[in-house]
Amino acid sequence: MALSAVGCTAQPTAGTSTAAATPPSVATSPAAGASSTTGGSSATGGSSASAFNATDTAWILLMIPMTERARRLTDLAPSRTEDPALAALAAKTGAALRGDLRRLRTVLRSSGVPDTHPHEGHDMPGMVGLGTLDEAAAATGPAFDRILGEALRAHFTQSRTLCAGEQAQGRAGQAKDLAAAIARRTAQQLSLLDELRPIRSATPGGGTAP
């Protein structure tokens, strides 16, 4: 099954808007011989390999490395953050990400598509960049908390965007159900993060409010 390419761009830098980096939906053109369906298709209930279209597999193959990178970041939190509430959110997020990875790999096996790691080494929009992981590993206290908060916000926001695309244009019930579950949870996690670390408003001088 042919997968269309999803553009690779640099991870947003600290203090930049994640919205500007949000790419189009992960939706792809159906593979040859497969019918294009939307969320209302009766084909969504199947779980055999034939139930998957190109959008399903592209979504899974992108969500696996995105989820893995975010998990690696949350694993750093216990030894680096000084904020108990942020540490608790990181722990809860990390546990959820591990569950997502297991389910994503299970659904990928059901699709019959091998994990060829098409995004290996890439820094996709919303993905925790390799440079961000290095920076986080060298930071502690408020500096780490800033990196963690900004990277998780970008991850949650982009995950919701990608999951919405999968729900709209995917075909396999397994994939669409998982996308819906991830979207619901990341919306909750994003709300919690916003409570802990509100987005700083811009000041007239072009900086951010303290």
N, C-alpha and C positions, 0 to 999 in steps of 0.2 A: 504494500500500500504506500503510495507516494505521499510524503509529507512536505508541505510547503515551508519555506524558511521563515523564521521569525527574526526580525532584525535585531542585531546585537548592538547595544549602545552602552556608553559608560554609565556606571552607577552614579546617581545624583550625589553631589558633594554635600558636606555638612552645611545646613542652613538654606539649601535650595529647595524649591517646591517640588514635591513628588508628583503633583498633578501634571506638571509640564512634561514629565518623563513617561507618563502613562501611554503605552502604545495602543494600537488598535487591538480589537479582540483577537484571540488566538485562532479564530475560525479560519479554516482552510477550504480549498476546493475539494469536493469528494473525489476519491480515487476512481480510476477508470472502472466503469461497470457498476459503481455504487450509486444509489439514488440519493439526492440531497434531501434532507429532512430537517424539520425544525422541532421545537419542543413539543408540538402537538402531535407528532407522528406516532402511529401505533407501533413502530419498530423499536421504540425506546425500551420496551420491556425485555428484550432478548439479552442473553449474556454470552452467546456463542461468538466466536471470532467474526462471523459474518455480520453481527449486529453493530460492529464498530465502524465508524467512518473516519475520514482523515482528521476531522476536528477532534474526535475523541483521542486518537493516538497522539496528535500533536500536543494536546493539552496535558496528557499524562507525562509525556517525555519532557515537557517544560516544567511541570509542577514538581517532579521528583528532584531535580537539582536545586530548584528554588527552595523547596522544603528542607533539603539537606543542609544548604548553606545557613538558613535561618536557625536550624537546630544547632549547628556548630557555634553560632553566636550565642544562643541562650545557654549553652554549656559553659561559657566563660563567666557568666554572671555570678555564681556563688563565691568565687574567689576575688571578684573585682568590684562589684557594686557595694556601696555603703548605704543604699536605700532599701530597707526591708520590704517595702511594698513593691518596688520594682523587681527585687529579687524573687518575690512570690509570683509576680506576673510572668517573669522569665521561666521559672520552674514549671508553672502551669502550661505556658506556651510550649516549652520544650517537650513535655509529656504528650501534648496534643499533636505536635509535629511528628513524633515517633509513631504514633498511631496512624497518622496520615500517610507516612512513608510505607508502612506495612500494607495499608489498603491500596495505595497507588500501585505498588508493585504487584499486588494480587490482581488488580484490574488489568494491569499491563500484560500479565501472563494470560489472562482470559482473552485478551485481544489477539494473541498470537504474534504480536510484533516484538522482536528482540529489542532489548535496551542497548542501543548502539551509542549511548551517551552523546547525542548530537550537540549538546550545549556544554560539553566538557571544557572547563577553563574560561567560559564566557562570562561576562558581566552583563546580564540582561536588565532591562528596566524593572525596578522593584526587587531584584535579587540582591542579597547581601554580597557585595563585591569581595574578591579575594584581598584587595587592598584594605577594605573595611575590616575584614577579619584580622589582618596583621595589625592594624591600628588599634583595634579593640584589645587584642592580646597584649599590647604594650601599655595599655592605659588602666587606671584604677580610679575609684571615687567618681567625682562629678564628671570628669572627662570621659570615663567609660559609660556612665549613665547617659550622657548626651549621645554618644555613638549608638548605644543600644536602643535608645528611644527613637532616634531618627531612622535607624535601619529597620526596626520592627514596624514602625509606621509605614514606611515604604513597602515592606513585604505584605502587610495586611491589606493595604490599599490595592496593590497590584494583584494580589491573590483574588480579591473580590472581583476585580475587572475580568480576570481570566476565567474565573468560575462562571461569571455571568455569560461570557461568550460560549463556554461549553454547554451551559444549560439551554441557550438559545439555538445553537447550531450543531450540538453533538447529537448522537444517535443512540448509543448504547445506554441502557438503563443503569447499569453498574456505574459507569462514568458520570452520568448526569446526577445520579443520587449522591455520589461522593462529592461532586462539585457543589451541590446544594448544601450539604452538611458543612463543608469547609467554609463556604460563603457565610453561613449563619454564624459559625463560631468566630471567624475572623472579624465579623461586624461587632460581636460582643467584646472581643479582645481589643479592638481599636477604640471602642468606647471607654474601656478601662484605662487604656494607655492615655487617652485624651484627658481623663480625670487626673492621672498621676503626673503627666507631663504635657500640659496644654501647649498648643502651637503658639509660639511667640508672635505677637503682632508687630508689623513693621513700624518703625519710628519715622518721623519726618526727615531725619538725616540719612535714611536709607539703611539703618541697622535694624536690630530687633530689640524689643522691650526686654529688660532684665527679668 
